[in-house]
């Protein structure tokens, strides 16, 4: 009696167990398919008990035993997990059309409920039109280039904050994690809203940032209705649904305010357009509603801020742990840039080793290790196995980056592996797919990575980097955070030492 009084919901679940078992028996009368191999399942929960805190790592370890195409049942969610370049090519290229939809999980339903989201929408005319707008209007090479002055200004502010006299002493360590989070956030806000969120808007910036962070957390959170749709009411009782709706309410009202400000303005010149200006300009011709506009901006904020910052952060952490790589990349940057005060984007295209460092970082630390799930729209076969319609498919980009069929000594940070190798992260080489590929590939790759390259190049050019007093490289904690975007769990504190003009001349000579 004491157990049930302390856990009233446990009593209720025990009563429902016979109903669940009966449902399992009824569902088993489906067609006989030759499904991919996978670990044994339990009734009701399926394979959920085999997933630990870091889902991408749990699935990677299971793939070593069961293969690079695995079948799971997560509750009542039939799922296929892909863990090699060969199988990723099958899903994202050979059978891209069959796997181009999205599953209707709770978090995505909330997106659709409040903001008709683009990335999370099922495949259809709406999604195709929205993606076309993103590619042709928002993330075209010309549009990204038009925001160059924003990137230059925001990177310059970051470098200036690190260059103060007190920061050049060996006793002052900076929280680089915090700085690298703020940089892409400020750039994206200015590009999206035409508005800076520094000191004069600190409260609004903080409120918006918290709401976006909460959405990211919720996207990676456990929801009962993800795995047992008929238990949707459990998400209400546990507060998950309330937290999501509160976050989206904050974002919804903020977007309404910013859109109204743009509507009331006299209108900028075309070369000064921000994302909202572009969307309002094409709104009438493409029959966009205000919800469509807000949905695209939501995608840009969620996908374009954390992913950029964590990539730059992981790169700095790996470099500080690997002095030969740090010395080599700094020498390249200083040789190419020569005696200028800072690195500009015209210099970055000549920094081959820096690009190799970022590729190696994305291989070891993809910002979203489990790419956003796809869903099969019809039955198909892969490698001789049946994949039924309505099957959720996860691409484990972390596992692909660790697969021995593609990489030698995959656990080692070794940027030289990309020397004279044409492998890139843009979706054509399936050994490296941190941003996906095919119809569901990220349309904003260039927009995000140009920021990462510019920021990292300037940090390496302007400063020597040291660890805080008393700390060794072996003590750097490389633990991962859990969630939708996987960052470094423990903030990275480093000491920036201003590089003298004399040293720059010596390096160049």
Secondary structure, 3 states (H helix, E strand, C coil): CHHHHHCHHHHHHHHHHHHHHHHHHHHCCCCCCCCCCCCCCECCCECHHHCCCCHHHHHHHHHHHHCCEEEEEECCEEEEEECCHHHHHHHHHHCCCCCCECCCCHHHHHHHHHCCCCCCCCCCHHHHHHHHHHHHHHCCHHHHHHCHHHHHHHHHHHHHHHCCHHHHCCCCCEEHHHHHHHHHHHHHHHHHHCCCCCHHHHHHHHHHHHHHHHHHHHHCCCCHHHHCHHHHHHHHHCCHHHHHHHHHHHHHHHHHHHHHHHHHCCCCCHHHCCHHHHHHHHHCCCCCCHHHHHHHHHHHHHHHCHHHHHHHHHHHHHHHHCHHHHHHHHHHHHHHHCCCCCCCHHHHCCCHHHHHHHHHHHHHCCCCCECCCEECCCCEEECCEEECCCCEEEEEHHHHHCCCCCCCCCCCCCHHHHCCCCCCCCCCCCCCCCCCCHHHCCCCHHHHHHHHHHHHHHHHHHEEEEECCCCCHHHCCCCECCCCCCCECCCCEEEEEECCHHHHHHHHC
